[in-house]
């Protein structure tokens, strides 16, 4: 039996397979934007061929398939979602903050609103009532009527998306879910159908923005949970690798074809946030705290109105792609630059599957070189430096500007383009160590294997710490735990395999923002709430450098994270070799470093062995990525085929 993780990115679709021995295999194919399921199935077909099986036979032996997709994010950013935002209609009802119903739902008024929505050909409906987090009865009834009245419209309600207080955050998040929902539903239903027709009858789970995975049926009515779906997995992969290498302070970066994602991990803890904005939209669900920017292999270089060189955020994407792909792209991209500088092999891109046209790349760069009075190599070097400086600035956003010294962190690198640029970024920031994993090109897919299956739950209950009703608190956690167990049954997970983690959002009275604090499991007594209070003071001091133990504290939200253990897996051990890496030398190629053309040794990644070491400048060619080592770094290969780049002065 196999387990598979597939991440559909803006340029490439990545697939990792896990067999019964715990061995991982990697496959990659271009994303097909018009119908992402085509690239999805192409990756699966590649995997089937690797195992010498027809696709149907291979899929029949797939027990679990986890899928990450940028579809929801792209729908929101590109503003091509459902017609749902233009009409905001009021309906009479009132539920109080304590759940008491003051005014019944006016169903006649609701029907009038539905009639108006139908007249305007609304495709999706968001139902948002005040205080529905305390008692969802009115929202549930309104959703029931809407579903019966509309023919196939997408209907969602705020209590089902974000059952916590703060009206704007809850309403905005629900509307975002309604906006992207129909697009997500059409894609997932079509993908599910296509997989079944191809012979897959296992469990299909979706990667959530929270860093967990959930069933298809749970995600479709809650499409907002898929915002940032793919990138949210990468930090779990970084943490897994960091634990194996005994590094707890990590900077995880993922540079693919269209975006650059960075996450700062301290003391082995992946950060999460409920304070996210996607474009102009407030999204208040719990997300892995990832900072994203428009910098990738497909990012386009251009001259702004002041005559300054810029790179991104516009991207050539998968179609037409960079000019060197020969698919109609004419504007210079980062990939065109990487080819022109000699870093990326024109004859071995994606293992030779996609031949690259160096002449077209040069012609595209000329459009920038001419206005800058530069030669093509000079312009390529300028673009390369510009995009690296931009990515270094993005890392500074989540580290130095939050009070952390980047020199205390290890840079863990993923994405097809990441290993080309990572050491140069580290050089700019003074980061001493860079780790390029063997699965770098399928970084997010790898993270899906490294993370847990599960779901987050939340309930609002406002109370001063000294007045909290323990019976009510225990009842809230019991309700969430029961809901979690029911959701796991649909994924064939036994109750004894489920682990619960409890937290509470707390703040000093008078504060606006809250701090999330761990709480004990089991039946809670006054002792456990007092322990949470002490943790709150400690956590507040850790985050903000001060605490106020004399000031009153209040509880706001209670949260439950329910997880099941991930399937065991391992990275393949490499055969051990000596420090001499000359046996893996494949060829030499002219590459540009710091404005000079250098005959650079190129190593075959398939022939490198554990213990091999060499100094830059050097290049490692893998079938799915290229690792570039500048002169300031040395490379060593560890037992799991991670490339560990260290500053030459330290080696």
Secondary structure, DSSP 8 states (H G I E B T S, - for coil): -EEEEEEE-SSEEEEEEE-TT--EEEEEEE--TT-HHHHHHHHHHHHHHHTT--HHHHHHTEEEEEEEESHHHHHHHHT-S-S-SS-------EE-TTS-EEE---HHHHHHHHHHHHHTT--EEEE--TTTTT--HHHHHHHHHHHHHSSS-EEEEHHHH--SS-HHHHHHHHHHHHHHHHHHHHHHHHHHHHHHHHT--SEEEEE-TTS-EEEHHHHHTTGGGGTTTTGGGHHHHHHHHHHHTT--SEEEEEE-SS-EEEEEEBTTB--EES-EEETTEEE-S-EE--EEES-STTEEEEE-TTS-EEEEEEE-TTTT--GGGTSS--S-BHHHHHHHTTSS-TT-TTTTTS---HHHHHHHHHHHHTTTT--HHHHHHHHHHHHHHHHHHHHHHHTGGGT--GGGSEEEEESTTHHHHHHHHHHHHT--EEEE-TTGGGHHHHHHHHS-EEEEEEEEEEEEGGG--HHHHHHHHHHHHHHHHHHHHTTT--GGGEEEEEEEEEEETT-SS-EEEEE-SSS--HHHHHHHHHHHHHHHHHHHS---TTS-EEEEEEEEEEEE-----------B--SB-GGGEEEEEEEEETTEEEEEEEEETTT--BT-EEESSEEEE-SS-EEEE-TTEEEEE-TT--EEEEEGGG-
